[in-house]
Each structure stands twice: as C-alpha cells, then as structure tokens.
Amino acid sequence: MPSINKEISNTDKLGIYARTAFKLFRGSIKGIGIKKKSPIFIGRKVEITHKGNIYCGKNVKFESYSEIHGLATNGLRFGNNVTIGRFTSIRPSSYYGVGQIGYGLEISENSSIGPYGYIGCSGKVRIGKNVMIGPRVFLFAENHNFSEKDISIKEQGVNNKGITIEDDCWIGSGVIILDGVTVGSGSVIGAGTLVTKDIPKNSIIYDKRNRVENNR
C-alpha cells in the first residue's frame, strides 16, 4: 500500500483511516467465500455474486456501489493492489444464468478502473500491470450475430474474440473499446475515443477514428 501524503492534516488523516477501517471490516465479512489473500477492502453497497469464482490478491479494493458478478467460466481474477471504482460494473453473464456463460476478467497488479465503468467480459478480457483506466470507460468483449435477415438478431446468438490491454497503458475518460481489440503496452488513449482495431505499443490515440498521432 502506498504511504499517505505527509501534507495531509491530522484531522483528514483520521477521516481517511476511519473510512478505510470500515472498508477493511466489510471486506472481512462480505469477502467470505472469495478466494483471496487478505486484506481486501469493500465499500458501501457493493454487490458481489458467485464469490467462488472470484480470486483476489492483496489490497484489492471494490469501491462503493460497484457490482462484481462472478458467474464466468474462468472467473474474475484481480491481482495485488487492484482498484475497482465506484458504480463500476463487471458483468460476464446474465444475472439469471440464461444464455451463454461468459469467460470472465483477468486484471493484473497495480491496475485500476475508474468510477462508472462497464466491463462486459462475456469474452475474455485481460488487463495487464500498471494500467490506469479512467471514469466511464466501457469494454464490450462481445458482438451480436446479425447476418440472417429471416431470424431475429436476438435469436442469432453472439460471438467473442476478447479484449487485451497490455501493461502500462493509460485509458482516458469515456473511452469505448470493442471486441477483438488489443491495446499495445505503453499506449495512451485520449478521452472519448472509440477503439475498434488494434493499437500498436507505445501509441498515442486521441480521436474517434483510432488515429495514431505519434509514438511515445
């Protein structure tokens, strides 16, 4: 765990310690059933299902109102020091177990997902080490089949290629990453970008046409 900033007042430190202590206590209770290495920190009104399919390293944080849905064939795997932001939803499958059961998520150590994110991991989603994902970022590892005009799209099922974000990437606020994409290590994707194809390593992407402005 990183050290608290020395410039913070003692009063503010006490507030931080108190809130952290409550999260640690919740983690000890709501974390029962998760395959974990203690400690784990859980905020208020976090919804966690299918805990037997969830694997956590040390110092994993599920912030308040996040949704961690563990119904996945490969489970949800969180490395050490991973943070899942407020109101973020990780969803591999239907809540009710109907249709295809999704693959799941692997997120490596020291990576974080900001608030209000959505990780649709019915296909495999792999996020590397030291990845920073901003608020309101959406990942969709699934596409609906729609080639048959005489059959409803809903009845044609889905296909999955998966999404990979390699180590040391920064994904800006409001980015959408679609199925089949690999984001190369060391890349930066600017806010609001729609990513539909692979990104070479050490790239800087800044608009909705996946334009590579330059390399780092």
C-alpha positions in Angstrom: 0.0 0.0 0.0 1.4 3.5 -0.8 2.0 5.8 2.1 -0.4 8.6 2.9 0.7 12.1 1.9 2.6 13.9 4.7 1.0 17.2 3.8 -2.5 16.0 4.8 -3.7 17.3 8.1 -4.1 15.0 11.1 -7.9 15.6 11.0 -8.1 14.5 7.4 -5.9 11.5 8.1 -8.2 10.4 10.9 -11.1 10.5 8.5 -9.2 8.5 5.9 -8.2 5.9 8.4 -11.7 5.6 9.7 -13.2 5.1 6.2 -10.5 2.6 5.3 -11.1 0.7 8.6 -14.8 0.4 7.7 -13.9 -0.9 4.2 -11.5 -3.4 5.8 -14.2 -4.6 8.2 -16.7 -5.0 5.3 -14.0 -6.9 3.4 -13.6 -9.4 6.2 -17.4 -10.0 6.2 -18.5 -9.6 2.6 -15.3 -11.2 1.4 -16.2 -14.5 2.9 -16.4 -17.0 0.0 -14.0 -15.1 -2.2 -10.7 -16.9 -2.9 -8.4 -14.1 -1.6 -5.2 -13.0 0.0 -6.1 -10.6 2.8 -6.6 -7.8 3.2 -9.5 -6.8 0.8 -11.4 -3.5 1.1 -15.1 -3.3 0.2 -17.1 0.0 0.1 -20.7 0.6 0.9 -23.5 -1.3 -1.0 -21.1 -3.3 -3.2 -22.9 -6.2 -4.9 -20.8 -9.4 -5.2 -22.2 -12.6 -6.6 -20.9 -16.1 -7.3 -18.0 -15.5 -4.9 -16.5 -18.9 -5.5 -15.5 -17.8 -9.0 -13.7 -14.6 -7.8 -9.9 -14.6 -7.0 -8.3 -11.6 -5.3 -4.7 -10.8 -4.5 -3.7 -8.5 -1.6 -5.1 -5.0 -1.1 -7.9 -5.3 -3.7 -10.4 -2.5 -3.4 -14.1 -2.7 -4.5 -15.3 0.9 -4.0 -18.9 1.8 -3.0 -21.8 0.7 -5.3 -19.6 -1.4 -7.6 -21.0 -4.6 -9.0 -18.9 -7.7 -9.2 -20.7 -10.5 -11.0 -18.7 -13.7 -10.8 -20.7 -16.0 -13.0 -17.9 -16.8 -15.5 -16.3 -20.0 -16.8 -12.8 -18.7 -16.0 -13.9 -16.5 -13.1 -12.8 -12.9 -12.2 -9.1 -12.6 -11.2 -7.8 -9.5 -9.5 -4.1 -9.1 -8.9 -2.5 -7.3 -5.9 -3.4 -3.6 -5.4 -6.2 -3.5 -8.0 -8.9 -0.9 -7.5 -12.5 -1.1 -9.0 -14.1 2.3 -8.9 -17.5 3.5 -7.6 -20.5 2.4 -9.6 -18.4 0.2 -11.9 -20.0 -3.0 -13.2 -18.1 -6.1 -14.1 -20.5 -8.4 -15.9 -19.6 -11.6 -17.8 -23.1 -13.2 -18.0 -26.8 -12.7 -17.4 -27.8 -12.2 -13.8 -30.2 -15.1 -14.2 -27.8 -17.6 -15.8 -29.6 -17.7 -19.1 -27.8 -18.0 -22.4 -24.1 -18.3 -22.8 -22.0 -18.1 -19.7 -19.2 -15.6 -20.2 -15.4 -16.2 -19.9 -14.5 -13.5 -17.4 -11.8 -11.0 -16.5 -8.1 -11.0 -15.6 -6.6 -7.8 -14.2 -3.0 -7.7 -13.1 -1.4 -6.0 -10.2 -1.4 -2.2 -9.6 -4.1 -1.6 -12.2 -7.3 0.4 -11.6 -10.7 1.0 -13.2 -12.3 4.4 -12.6 -15.9 5.1 -11.5 -18.9 4.4 -13.6 -17.1 1.9 -15.8 -18.6 -1.2 -17.5 -16.6 -4.3 -18.3 -18.6 -6.7 -20.4 -16.4 -9.8 -20.2 -18.5 -12.4 -21.8 -15.4 -12.8 -24.0 -12.0 -12.9 -22.3 -10.9 -9.5 -21.0 -7.3 -9.3 -19.9 -5.8 -6.1 -18.4 -2.1 -6.0 -17.7 0.0 -4.5 -14.9 0.0 -0.8 -14.0 -2.9 0.1 -16.3 -4.9 3.2 -15.4 -8.5 3.2 -16.7 -10.4 6.5 -16.3 -14.0 7.1 -15.4 -16.9 6.0 -17.7 -14.8 3.6 -19.8 -16.7 0.7 -21.4 -15.3 -2.6 -22.7 -17.5 -4.9 -24.7 -16.0 -8.3 -25.4 -19.0 -9.5 -27.4 -20.7 -8.9 -30.7 -24.2 -10.0 -31.8 -24.6 -12.1 -34.9 -27.0 -10.5 -37.4 -26.3 -12.0 -40.9 -29.6 -13.9 -41.2 -32.4 -11.5 -42.1 -35.2 -14.1 -41.5 -34.1 -14.7 -37.9 -34.3 -12.1 -35.2 -30.9 -10.7 -34.1 -31.6 -11.8 -30.6 -32.0 -15.4 -31.7 -28.8 -15.5 -33.7 -26.5 -15.5 -30.7 -23.2 -13.8 -30.1 -19.5 -14.2 -30.9 -16.5 -13.3 -28.8 -12.9 -12.5 -29.7 -11.8 -10.9 -26.4 -10.1 -7.7 -25.4 -6.5 -7.3 -24.2 -5.0 -4.2 -22.7 -1.3 -4.8 -22.2 0.9 -3.4 -19.4 1.5 0.3 -18.6 -1.4 1.8 -20.5 -3.5 4.9 -19.7 -7.1 4.8 -21.0 -8.8 8.2 -20.7 -12.3 9.0 -19.6 -15.2 7.9 -21.8 -13.2 5.6 -24.0 -15.1 2.7 -25.6 -13.2 -0.5 -26.6 -14.9 -3.1 -28.7 -14.5 -6.8 -29.1 -11.3 -8.1 -30.8 -9.0 -5.2 -29.8 -5.5 -5.5 -28.4 -4.1 -2.3 -26.9 -0.3 -2.5 -27.0 1.8 -1.8 -23.9 2.7 1.7 -23.0 -0.1 3.2 -25.0 -2.2 6.3 -24.2 -5.8 6.6 -25.4 -7.4 10.0 -25.2 -10.8 10.8 -23.7 -13.9 9.9 -25.7 -12.1 7.6 -28.2 -13.9 4.7 -29.9 -11.4 1.9 -30.3 -12.3 -0.7 -33.0 -8.9 -2.1 -34.1 -5.6 -3.0 -32.5 -3.4 -0.3 -31.1 0.4 -0.7 -31.6 2.5 -0.5 -28.4 3.6 3.0 -27.2 1.0 4.7 -29.3 -0.9 7.9 -28.5 -4.5 7.7 -29.8 -6.6 10.8 -29.4 -9.7 10.8 -31.6 -12.7 8.6 -32.6 -11.1 7.3 -35.8 -8.3 5.5 -34.0 -5.8 7.9 -35.4 -2.2 7.4 -34.3 -0.9 10.9 -33.6 2.6 9.7 -32.7 4.6 7.3 -30.6 5.9 7.9 -27.2 
